[in-house]
């Protein structure tokens, strides 16, 4: 059993001397942990490559949108955090809309005042 685990353990970075000092359960946990780290790194690398592609697309086309961090890494954020982020985005959208509306109202009043002065 141990001989079957030796080469995979060495491939994952475990020193041979440490291998022989470990139990089979410890070796198994090491292999699982190392495999998890490699898979996580591969996922992050893939996501980074995708984001680079999106960034290049943004240079070429104004329609390309860069995704938010919670959409890129949903497994990092807890549900409560995602809800809070969505709530903040909605509040920002409402604030921007209100600001646009106030400016439009100001511009219309100003233009009406200027037109009234021209008629006099």
Secondary structure, 3 states (H helix, E strand, C coil): CHHHHHHHHHHCCCCHHHHHHCCHHHHHHHHHHHHHHHHHHHHHHHHHHHHHHHHHHHHHCCCCCCCCHHHHCCCCCCHHHHHHHHHHHHHHHHHHHHHHHHHHHHHHHHHHHHHHHHHC
